[in-house]
């Protein structure tokens, strides 16, 4: 299970917005990301880079799975695991009761 982010959603959104707005002021995006990360106290510029990439996917400017799709897949995987556990319990109960009726 992933650990919760130490950065709030508001900070993440603000950081992404700042990178998007300041891209043209830097020679390349990596410089903008490093600058914004240091200004906001984000210890890993790589984290900010990932947030920017995901925002681009969510905005439709980059191919990939949106945050909504990722959340849906995660929920569906959890549901499948629960259903498989329930199915195993029902199989075991069925086998138990079948052996009792003999």
BELQUI-V808595 format. One record per residue. N is the residue number from 1. RES is the residue in one letter. PSI is psi in whole degrees, 0 to 359 (* if undefined). NEAR is the number of other C-alpha atoms within 8 Angstrom. D_LAST is the distance of its C-alpha to the last C-alpha in Angstrom with 1 decimal. Layout:
n: <N & N>
res: <RES & RES>
psi: <PSI & PSI>
near: <NEAR & NEAR>
d_last: <D_LAST & D_LAST>
//
This chain:
n: <1 & 2 & 3 & 4 & 5 & 6 & 7 & 8 & 9 & 10 & 11 & 12 & 13 & 14 & 15 & 16 & 17 & 18 & 19 & 20 & 21 & 22 & 23 & 24 & 25 & 26 & 27 & 28 & 29 & 30 & 31 & 32 & 33 & 34 & 35 & 36 & 37 & 38 & 39 & 40 & 41 & 42 & 43 & 44 & 45 & 46 & 47 & 48 & 49 & 50 & 51 & 52 & 53 & 54 & 55 & 56 & 57 & 58 & 59 & 60 & 61 & 62 & 63 & 64 & 65 & 66 & 67 & 68 & 69 & 70 & 71 & 72 & 73 & 74 & 75 & 76 & 77 & 78 & 79 & 80 & 81 & 82 & 83 & 84 & 85 & 86 & 87 & 88 & 89 & 90 & 91 & 92 & 93 & 94 & 95 & 96 & 97 & 98 & 99 & 100 & 101 & 102>
res: <X & X & X & X & X & X & X & X & X & X & X & X & X & X & X & X & X & X & X & X & X & X & X & X & X & X & X & X & X & X & X & X & X & X & X & X & X & X & X & X & X & X & X & X & X & X & X & X & X & X & X & X & X & X & X & X & X & X & X & X & X & X & X & X & X & X & X & X & X & X & X & X & X & X & X & X & X & X & X & X & X & X & X & X & X & X & X & X & X & X & X & X & X & X & X & X & X & X & X & X & X & X>
psi: <134 & 144 & 152 & 150 & 143 & 357 & 135 & 160 & 324 & 317 & 318 & 314 & 317 & 316 & 316 & 315 & 318 & 320 & 314 & 319 & 333 & 3 & 316 & 345 & 354 & 156 & 332 & 163 & 323 & 323 & 320 & 317 & 314 & 318 & 312 & 318 & 315 & 323 & 324 & 0 & 26 & 116 & 333 & 108 & 334 & 322 & 314 & 321 & 318 & 321 & 320 & 315 & 317 & 323 & 324 & 319 & 313 & 328 & 353 & 9 & 356 & 139 & 153 & 181 & 131 & 165 & 322 & 317 & 320 & 317 & 320 & 317 & 317 & 315 & 320 & 320 & 320 & 316 & 318 & 317 & 318 & 318 & 323 & 318 & 316 & 320 & 318 & 320 & 316 & 322 & 316 & 319 & 319 & 315 & 319 & 310 & 329 & 321 & 334 & 329 & 355 & *>
near: <2 & 3 & 4 & 4 & 5 & 4 & 6 & 7 & 6 & 6 & 8 & 11 & 8 & 8 & 12 & 12 & 8 & 9 & 13 & 8 & 7 & 9 & 11 & 7 & 6 & 9 & 7 & 8 & 9 & 7 & 9 & 13 & 12 & 9 & 8 & 11 & 14 & 9 & 7 & 7 & 6 & 9 & 6 & 7 & 10 & 6 & 7 & 14 & 10 & 8 & 10 & 11 & 9 & 10 & 9 & 10 & 13 & 11 & 7 & 7 & 7 & 9 & 6 & 5 & 9 & 9 & 8 & 7 & 8 & 9 & 8 & 8 & 8 & 8 & 8 & 8 & 8 & 8 & 8 & 8 & 8 & 8 & 8 & 8 & 8 & 8 & 8 & 8 & 8 & 8 & 8 & 8 & 8 & 8 & 8 & 8 & 8 & 8 & 7 & 6 & 5 & 4>
d_last: <44.4 & 48.1 & 50.5 & 52.5 & 56.0 & 58.9 & 60.9 & 60.7 & 60.1 & 63.7 & 65.2 & 63.2 & 64.4 & 67.9 & 67.9 & 66.7 & 69.3 & 72.0 & 71.2 & 71.2 & 74.6 & 76.2 & 75.2 & 78.6 & 80.4 & 79.1 & 79.5 & 75.7 & 72.5 & 71.6 & 74.8 & 74.1 & 70.6 & 72.0 & 74.7 & 72.4 & 69.9 & 72.7 & 74.2 & 70.9 & 69.8 & 66.8 & 66.4 & 64.9 & 66.6 & 63.6 & 61.6 & 64.2 & 64.3 & 60.5 & 61.1 & 63.9 & 61.8 & 59.0 & 61.5 & 62.9 & 59.5 & 58.9 & 62.4 & 61.8 & 64.5 & 62.2 & 59.1 & 55.7 & 52.9 & 54.2 & 53.2 & 51.3 & 49.3 & 48.6 & 47.3 & 45.1 & 43.6 & 42.9 & 41.2 & 39.1 & 38.0 & 37.0 & 35.0 & 33.3 & 32.4 & 31.0 & 28.9 & 27.5 & 26.6 & 24.9 & 23.0 & 21.8 & 20.6 & 18.8 & 17.1 & 16.1 & 14.8 & 12.9 & 11.2 & 10.6 & 9.1 & 6.9 & 5.6 & 5.6 & 3.8 & 0.0>
//
